[in-house]
Amino acid sequence: MRQSPDRGASELISVPSTVTHARSLMPRRLTIVQGHPDPHGKRLCYALADAYAEGAAAAGHEITRIEVAQLDFPILRTQEEFERGDLPETLVAARDGIVSAQHLVAIFPLWHGTMPALLKAFLEQVMRPGVALEYRKHGFPRGLLAGRSARIVVTMGMPALIYRWYFRAHGVRGLELSVLRFAGMKPVRETLLGMVDAVSDAKRRAWLERMRTYGRQLI
């Protein structure tokens, strides 16, 4: 598999604990799902998550950060497991962080046109009936996460405009429409960062500053 070449993150990046919390004086609740599968931390996705958290902390928001690469959990294999199986103990804190959030941020590299398999497996585990949706006797399920907003941040090797307009950003659309909006979240905004292995250091710094701005405003 050709991974999204999002090298070039700051050497100062450290790997946070699996699920960490930070509080400040006037909090709104933010949960950041950092979805790069590489657990070693020196990736642009980690730096973007750091910057978003820095901006949020500076504005007085309460932050929960989930490092998917640090979590140990099985994949779901059957509809029975999805609908009635017990959530693995290792994912309880992550689930609670998503449910309690007023704003959710998901950051990941583009692999084969969509999110990495580990992140998808994580979302299938935590966004289950009773958490993200409720089945009804007739019609579509009811989303249980209404009243929350979200942002999707995706890094990629190709130009972002090519992915958006030629490929129709199909992998991002699936997450936005079939997971987040289906659960009731809106608005769901997106940031697509392309050519990550070729841009200048100044461009990367501008991306990080943009994340700080989004974090301060929780958008």
Phi and psi restraints in degrees (value plus and minus 20) as a CYANA .aco file:
   2 ARG   PHI    -105.8   -65.8
   2 ARG   PSI      96.6   136.6
   3 GLN   PHI    -100.9   -60.9
   3 GLN   PSI     135.2   175.2
   4 SER   PHI     -83.7   -43.7
   4 SER   PSI     101.2   141.2
   5 PRO   PHI     -99.3   -59.3
   5 PRO   PSI      50.0    90.0
   6 ASP   PHI    -115.3   -75.3
   6 ASP   PSI      17.0    57.0
   7 ARG   PHI     -88.9   -48.9
   7 ARG   PSI     148.0   188.0
   8 GLY   PHI      86.3   126.3
   8 GLY   PSI     -16.1    23.9
   9 ALA   PHI     -88.5   -48.5
   9 ALA   PSI     138.9   178.9
  10 SER   PHI     -78.0   -38.0
  10 SER   PSI     121.3   161.3
  11 GLU   PHI     -87.9   -47.9
  11 GLU   PSI     -31.9     8.1
  12 LEU   PHI    -104.7   -64.7
  12 LEU   PSI     -23.9    16.1
  13 ILE   PHI     -86.9   -46.9
  13 ILE   PSI     112.5   152.5
  14 SER   PHI    -134.9   -94.9
  14 SER   PSI     134.0   174.0
  15 VAL   PHI    -102.5   -62.5
  15 VAL   PSI      97.5   137.5
  16 PRO   PHI     -93.7   -53.7
  16 PRO   PSI     151.7   191.7
  17 SER   PHI     -89.4   -49.4
  17 SER   PSI     149.6   189.6
  18 THR   PHI     -76.5   -36.5
  18 THR   PSI     -73.3   -33.3
  19 VAL   PHI    -152.7  -112.7
  19 VAL   PSI      95.2   135.2
  20 THR   PHI    -140.0  -100.0
  20 THR   PSI     135.3   175.3
  21 HIS   PHI    -148.4  -108.4
  21 HIS   PSI     122.2   162.2
  22 ALA   PHI    -156.7  -116.7
  22 ALA   PSI     118.8   158.8
  23 ARG   PHI    -137.6   -97.6
  23 ARG   PSI     131.0   171.0
  24 SER   PHI    -163.0  -123.0
  24 SER   PSI    -193.9  -153.9
  25 LEU   PHI     -92.2   -52.2
  25 LEU   PSI     -58.8   -18.8
  26 MET   PHI    -144.6  -104.6
  26 MET   PSI      53.2    93.2
  27 PRO   PHI    -101.5   -61.5
  27 PRO   PSI     118.6   158.6
  28 ARG   PHI    -126.1   -86.1
  28 ARG   PSI     141.5   181.5
  29 ARG   PHI    -118.0   -78.0
  29 ARG   PSI     100.3   140.3
  30 LEU   PHI    -137.8   -97.8
  30 LEU   PSI     115.2   155.2
  31 THR   PHI    -141.7  -101.7
  31 THR   PSI     106.8   146.8
  32 ILE   PHI    -127.5   -87.5
  32 ILE   PSI     102.6   142.6
  33 VAL   PHI    -122.8   -82.8
  33 VAL   PSI      86.3   126.3
  34 GLN   PHI    -112.6   -72.6
  34 GLN   PSI      89.0   129.0
  35 GLY   PHI    -124.2   -84.2
  35 GLY   PSI      -6.6    33.4
  36 HIS   PHI     -91.3   -51.3
  36 HIS   PSI     109.3   149.3
  37 PRO   PHI     -92.4   -52.4
  37 PRO   PSI     -35.6     4.4
  38 ASP   PHI     -94.4   -54.4
  38 ASP   PSI      98.0   138.0
  39 PRO   PHI    -100.7   -60.7
  39 PRO   PSI     -23.0    17.0
  40 HIS   PHI    -105.3   -65.3
  40 HIS   PSI     -34.4     5.6
  41 GLY   PHI      74.6   114.6
  41 GLY   PSI     -43.3    -3.3
  42 LYS   PHI    -107.4   -67.4
  42 LYS   PSI      45.2    85.2
  43 ARG   PHI    -153.2  -113.2
  43 ARG   PSI     133.4   173.4
  44 LEU   PHI     -80.5   -40.5
  44 LEU   PSI     -56.1   -16.1
  45 CYS   PHI     -77.6   -37.6
  45 CYS   PSI     -59.4   -19.4
  46 TYR   PHI     -84.3   -44.3
  46 TYR   PSI     -63.1   -23.1
  47 ALA   PHI     -84.3   -44.3
  47 ALA   PSI     -58.7   -18.7
  48 LEU   PHI     -83.7   -43.7
  48 LEU   PSI     -62.9   -22.9
  49 ALA   PHI     -83.9   -43.9
  49 ALA   PSI     -61.5   -21.5
  50 ASP   PHI     -77.5   -37.5
  50 ASP   PSI     -67.2   -27.2
  51 ALA   PHI     -85.2   -45.2
  51 ALA   PSI     -62.5   -22.5
  52 TYR   PHI     -80.9   -40.9
  52 TYR   PSI     -63.8   -23.8
  53 ALA   PHI     -85.0   -45.0
  53 ALA   PSI     -57.7   -17.7
  54 GLU   PHI     -81.2   -41.2
  54 GLU   PSI     -65.4   -25.4
  55 GLY   PHI     -83.7   -43.7
  55 GLY   PSI     -61.6   -21.6
  56 ALA   PHI     -85.4   -45.4
  56 ALA   PSI     -62.4   -22.4
  57 ALA   PHI     -84.7   -44.7
  57 ALA   PSI     -59.1   -19.1
  58 ALA   PHI     -83.8   -43.8
  58 ALA   PSI     -48.5    -8.5
  59 ALA   PHI    -110.8   -70.8
  59 ALA   PSI     -19.8    20.2
  60 GLY   PHI      69.6   109.6
  60 GLY   PSI       3.0    43.0
  61 HIS   PHI    -110.6   -70.6
  61 HIS   PSI     136.7   176.7
  62 GLU   PHI    -110.9   -70.9
  62 GLU   PSI     109.9   149.9
  63 ILE   PHI    -140.4  -100.4
  63 ILE   PSI     110.5   150.5
  64 THR   PHI    -137.5   -97.5
  64 THR   PSI     110.2   150.2
  65 ARG   PHI    -140.7  -100.7
  65 ARG   PSI     109.3   149.3
  66 ILE   PHI    -133.5   -93.5
  66 ILE   PSI     100.9   140.9
  67 GLU   PHI    -121.1   -81.1
  67 GLU   PSI      80.3   120.3
  68 VAL   PHI     -82.3   -42.3
  68 VAL   PSI     -54.4   -14.4
  69 ALA   PHI     -84.5   -44.5
  69 ALA   PSI     -40.2    -0.2
  70 GLN   PHI    -113.0   -73.0
  70 GLN   PSI     -23.2    16.8
  71 LEU   PHI    -113.9   -73.9
  71 LEU   PSI     122.8   162.8
  72 ASP   PHI    -134.2   -94.2
  72 ASP   PSI      94.1   134.1
  73 PHE   PHI    -176.2  -136.2
  73 PHE   PSI     135.0   175.0
  74 PRO   PHI    -104.2   -64.2
  74 PRO   PSI     142.3   182.3
  75 ILE   PHI    -105.3   -65.3
  75 ILE   PSI     134.1   174.1
  76 LEU   PHI    -101.2   -61.2
  76 LEU   PSI     119.2   159.2
  77 ARG   PHI    -140.3  -100.3
  77 ARG   PSI     -35.9     4.1
  78 THR   PHI    -157.9  -117.9
  78 THR   PSI     137.8   177.8
  79 GLN   PHI     -81.6   -41.6
  79 GLN   PSI     -56.0   -16.0
  80 GLU   PHI     -80.3   -40.3
  80 GLU   PSI     -63.3   -23.3
  81 GLU   PHI     -82.8   -42.8
  81 GLU   PSI     -62.8   -22.8
  82 PHE   PHI     -83.8   -43.8
  82 PHE   PSI     -62.9   -22.9
  83 GLU   PHI    -107.2   -67.2
  83 GLU   PSI     -51.5   -11.5
  84 ARG   PHI    -151.4  -111.4
  84 ARG   PSI     -26.1    13.9
  85 GLY   PHI     -92.7   -52.7
  85 GLY   PSI     138.0   178.0
  86 ASP   PHI     -97.8   -57.8
  86 ASP   PSI     118.9   158.9
  87 LEU   PHI     -89.6   -49.6
  87 LEU   PSI     113.1   153.1
  88 PRO   PHI     -77.1   -37.1
  88 PRO   PSI     121.9   161.9
  89 GLU   PHI     -77.1   -37.1
  89 GLU   PSI     -52.1   -12.1
  90 THR   PHI     -87.3   -47.3
  90 THR   PSI     -34.2     5.8
  91 LEU   PHI    -128.3   -88.3
  91 LEU   PSI     -18.7    21.3
  92 VAL   PHI     -83.1   -43.1
  92 VAL   PSI     -66.6   -26.6
  93 ALA   PHI     -83.5   -43.5
  93 ALA   PSI     -58.0   -18.0
  94 ALA   PHI     -85.8   -45.8
  94 ALA   PSI     -64.8   -24.8
  95 ARG   PHI     -78.2   -38.2
  95 ARG   PSI     -66.5   -26.5
  96 ASP   PHI     -83.3   -43.3
  96 ASP   PSI     -55.5   -15.5
  97 GLY   PHI     -85.0   -45.0
  97 GLY   PSI     -57.8   -17.8
  98 ILE   PHI     -90.3   -50.3
  98 ILE   PSI     -63.9   -23.9
  99 VAL   PHI     -84.4   -44.4
  99 VAL   PSI     -58.1   -18.1
 100 SER   PHI    -101.8   -61.8
 100 SER   PSI     -32.1     7.9
 101 ALA   PHI     -90.3   -50.3
 101 ALA   PSI     125.3   165.3
 102 GLN   PHI    -114.1   -74.1
 102 GLN   PSI     -41.6    -1.6
 103 HIS   PHI    -162.7  -122.7
 103 HIS   PSI     111.7   151.7
 104 LEU   PHI    -136.2   -96.2
 104 LEU   PSI     115.3   155.3
 105 VAL   PHI    -142.5  -102.5
 105 VAL   PSI     108.9   148.9
 106 ALA   PHI    -137.6   -97.6
 106 ALA   PSI     103.5   143.5
 107 ILE   PHI    -142.4  -102.4
 107 ILE   PSI     108.3   148.3
 108 PHE   PHI    -181.1  -141.1
 108 PHE   PSI     139.8   179.8
 109 PRO   PHI    -105.9   -65.9
 109 PRO   PSI     133.8   173.8
 110 LEU   PHI    -103.6   -63.6
 110 LEU   PSI      99.9   139.9
 111 TRP   PHI    -144.0  -104.0
 111 TRP   PSI     103.4   143.4
 112 HIS   PHI      30.4    70.4
 112 HIS   PSI      20.2    60.2
 113 GLY   PHI      64.3   104.3
 113 GLY   PSI     -20.7    19.3
 114 THR   PHI    -170.2  -130.2
 114 THR   PSI    -185.4  -145.4
 115 MET   PHI     -93.8   -53.8
 115 MET   PSI     134.5   174.5
 116 PRO   PHI     -80.1   -40.1
 116 PRO   PSI     132.9   172.9
 117 ALA   PHI     -79.5   -39.5
 117 ALA   PSI     -56.2   -16.2
 118 LEU   PHI     -83.2   -43.2
 118 LEU   PSI     -61.3   -21.3
 119 LEU   PHI     -87.1   -47.1
 119 LEU   PSI     -61.1   -21.1
 120 LYS   PHI     -82.0   -42.0
 120 LYS   PSI     -62.3   -22.3
 121 ALA   PHI     -82.8   -42.8
 121 ALA   PSI     -57.5   -17.5
 122 PHE   PHI     -83.0   -43.0
 122 PHE   PSI     -67.5   -27.5
 123 LEU   PHI     -85.0   -45.0
 123 LEU   PSI     -57.9   -17.9
 124 GLU   PHI     -82.1   -42.1
 124 GLU   PSI     -55.4   -15.4
 125 GLN   PHI     -90.5   -50.5
 125 GLN   PSI     -68.9   -28.9
 126 VAL   PHI    -106.6   -66.6
 126 VAL   PSI     -46.0    -6.0
 127 MET   PHI    -115.5   -75.5
 127 MET   PSI      39.7    79.7
 128 ARG   PHI    -116.7   -76.7
 128 ARG   PSI     149.8   189.8
 129 PRO   PHI     -76.1   -36.1
 129 PRO   PSI     118.3   158.3
 130 GLY   PHI      72.3   112.3
 130 GLY   PSI     -36.4     3.6
 131 VAL   PHI    -136.3   -96.3
 131 VAL   PSI     -78.3   -38.3
 132 ALA   PHI    -118.1   -78.1
 132 ALA   PSI     -45.5    -5.5
 133 LEU   PHI    -172.3  -132.3
 133 LEU   PSI     141.9   181.9
 134 GLU   PHI    -152.5  -112.5
 134 GLU   PSI     102.1   142.1
 135 TYR   PHI     -89.7   -49.7
 135 TYR   PSI     122.7   162.7
 136 ARG   PHI    -140.5  -100.5
 136 ARG   PSI     140.6   180.6
 137 LYS   PHI     -82.5   -42.5
 137 LYS   PSI     -56.1   -16.1
 138 HIS   PHI    -151.7  -111.7
 138 HIS   PSI     124.7   164.7
 139 GLY   PHI      63.4   103.4
 139 GLY   PSI    -191.2  -151.2
 140 PHE   PHI     -92.5   -52.5
 140 PHE   PSI     136.3   176.3
 141 PRO   PHI     -81.8   -41.8
 141 PRO   PSI     135.6   175.6
 142 ARG   PHI    -110.7   -70.7
 142 ARG   PSI     108.9   148.9
 143 GLY   PHI     -91.1   -51.1
 143 GLY   PSI     114.1   154.1
 144 LEU   PHI    -121.2   -81.2
 144 LEU   PSI     -19.9    20.1
 145 LEU   PHI    -133.4   -93.4
 145 LEU   PSI       9.6    49.6
 146 ALA   PHI     -84.0   -44.0
 146 ALA   PSI     135.0   175.0
 147 GLY   PHI      68.0   108.0
 147 GLY   PSI     -16.0    24.0
 148 ARG   PHI    -136.7   -96.7
 148 ARG   PSI     126.6   166.6
 149 SER   PHI    -126.6   -86.6
 149 SER   PSI     149.1   189.1
 150 ALA   PHI    -172.2  -132.2
 150 ALA   PSI     135.9   175.9
 151 ARG   PHI    -154.6  -114.6
 151 ARG   PSI     117.4   157.4
 152 ILE   PHI    -128.4   -88.4
 152 ILE   PSI     106.3   146.3
 153 VAL   PHI    -139.7   -99.7
 153 VAL   PSI     102.0   142.0
 154 VAL   PHI    -147.1  -107.1
 154 VAL   PSI     110.1   150.1
 155 THR   PHI    -121.4   -81.4
 155 THR   PSI     130.0   170.0
 156 MET   PHI    -177.8  -137.8
 156 MET   PSI     137.7   177.7
 157 GLY   PHI    -100.8   -60.8
 157 GLY   PSI     -50.3   -10.3
 158 MET   PHI    -100.3   -60.3
 158 MET   PSI     143.8   183.8
 159 PRO   PHI     -81.4   -41.4
 159 PRO   PSI     116.6   156.6
 160 ALA   PHI     -80.5   -40.5
 160 ALA   PSI     -55.9   -15.9
 161 LEU   PHI     -84.7   -44.7
 161 LEU   PSI     -56.1   -16.1
 162 ILE   PHI     -83.2   -43.2
 162 ILE   PSI     -65.3   -25.3
 163 TYR   PHI     -84.9   -44.9
 163 TYR   PSI     -60.1   -20.1
 164 ARG   PHI     -90.0   -50.0
 164 ARG   PSI     -66.2   -26.2
 165 TRP   PHI    -118.4   -78.4
 165 TRP   PSI     -56.8   -16.8
 166 TYR   PHI    -101.4   -61.4
 166 TYR   PSI     -67.5   -27.5
 167 PHE   PHI    -111.1   -71.1
 167 PHE   PSI     -22.7    17.3
 168 ARG   PHI      41.8    81.8
 168 ARG   PSI       0.2    40.2
 169 ALA   PHI      28.0    68.0
 169 ALA   PSI      25.0    65.0
 170 HIS   PHI     -81.8   -41.8
 170 HIS   PSI     -57.6   -17.6
 171 GLY   PHI     -87.0   -47.0
 171 GLY   PSI     -58.4   -18.4
 172 VAL   PHI     -90.2   -50.2
 172 VAL   PSI     -58.7   -18.7
 173 ARG   PHI     -81.9   -41.9
 173 ARG   PSI     -58.5   -18.5
 174 GLY   PHI     -81.2   -41.2
 174 GLY   PSI     -64.8   -24.8
 175 LEU   PHI     -85.5   -45.5
 175 LEU   PSI     -63.5   -23.5
 176 GLU   PHI     -84.5   -44.5
 176 GLU   PSI     -70.9   -30.9
 177 LEU   PHI    -105.1   -65.1
 177 LEU   PSI     -62.7   -22.7
 178 SER   PHI    -110.3   -70.3
 178 SER   PSI     -32.4     7.6
 179 VAL   PHI    -138.3   -98.3
 179 VAL   PSI     -83.9   -43.9
 180 LEU   PHI     -93.5   -53.5
 180 LEU   PSI     -73.5   -33.5
 181 ARG   PHI     -87.3   -47.3
 181 ARG   PSI     -55.3   -15.3
 182 PHE   PHI     -81.1   -41.1
 182 PHE   PSI     -51.9   -11.9
 183 ALA   PHI    -101.3   -61.3
 183 ALA   PSI     -24.3    15.7
 184 GLY   PHI      86.2   126.2
 184 GLY   PSI     -21.6    18.4
 185 MET   PHI     -94.9   -54.9
 185 MET   PSI     116.4   156.4
 186 LYS   PHI    -190.4  -150.4
 186 LYS   PSI     128.3   168.3
 187 PRO   PHI     -91.9   -51.9
 187 PRO   PSI     136.8   176.8
 188 VAL   PHI    -135.6   -95.6
 188 VAL   PSI      91.9   131.9
 189 ARG   PHI    -120.7   -80.7
 189 ARG   PSI     144.3   184.3
 190 GLU   PHI    -158.7  -118.7
 190 GLU   PSI     130.3   170.3
 191 THR   PHI    -151.4  -111.4
 191 THR   PSI      99.1   139.1
 192 LEU   PHI    -129.6   -89.6
 192 LEU   PSI     100.8   140.8
 193 LEU   PHI    -133.2   -93.2
 193 LEU   PSI      89.6   129.6
 194 GLY   PHI    -124.3   -84.3
 194 GLY   PSI     146.3   186.3
 195 MET   PHI      35.6    75.6
 195 MET   PSI      22.0    62.0
 196 VAL   PHI     -87.9   -47.9
 196 VAL   PSI     -42.0    -2.0
 197 ASP   PHI    -106.5   -66.5
 197 ASP   PSI     -25.3    14.7
 198 ALA   PHI    -138.4   -98.4
 198 ALA   PSI     -33.0     7.0
 199 VAL   PHI     -95.8   -55.8
 199 VAL   PSI     142.6   182.6
 200 SER   PHI     -97.0   -57.0
 200 SER   PSI     144.4   184.4
 201 ASP   PHI     -81.2   -41.2
 201 ASP   PSI     -55.3   -15.3
 202 ALA   PHI     -83.0   -43.0
 202 ALA   PSI     -59.1   -19.1
 203 LYS   PHI     -85.8   -45.8
 203 LYS   PSI     -62.0   -22.0
 204 ARG   PHI     -82.4   -42.4
 204 ARG   PSI     -61.3   -21.3
 205 ARG   PHI     -82.8   -42.8
 205 ARG   PSI     -57.4   -17.4
 206 ALA   PHI     -85.0   -45.0
 206 ALA   PSI     -59.7   -19.7
 207 TRP   PHI     -81.3   -41.3
 207 TRP   PSI     -63.9   -23.9
 208 LEU   PHI     -84.9   -44.9
 208 LEU   PSI     -58.9   -18.9
 209 GLU   PHI     -87.2   -47.2
 209 GLU   PSI     -54.9   -14.9
 210 ARG   PHI     -82.2   -42.2
 210 ARG   PSI     -61.3   -21.3
 211 MET   PHI     -82.9   -42.9
 211 MET   PSI     -59.8   -19.8
 212 ARG   PHI     -81.6   -41.6
 212 ARG   PSI     -60.7   -20.7
 213 THR   PHI     -83.6   -43.6
 213 THR   PSI     -66.2   -26.2
 214 TYR   PHI     -80.5   -40.5
 214 TYR   PSI     -59.6   -19.6
 215 GLY   PHI     -85.1   -45.1
 215 GLY   PSI     -60.4   -20.4
 216 ARG   PHI     -82.2   -42.2
 216 ARG   PSI     -58.2   -18.2
 217 GLN   PHI    -113.3   -73.3
 217 GLN   PSI     -28.8    11.2
 218 LEU   PHI      31.1    71.1
 218 LEU   PSI      38.4    78.4
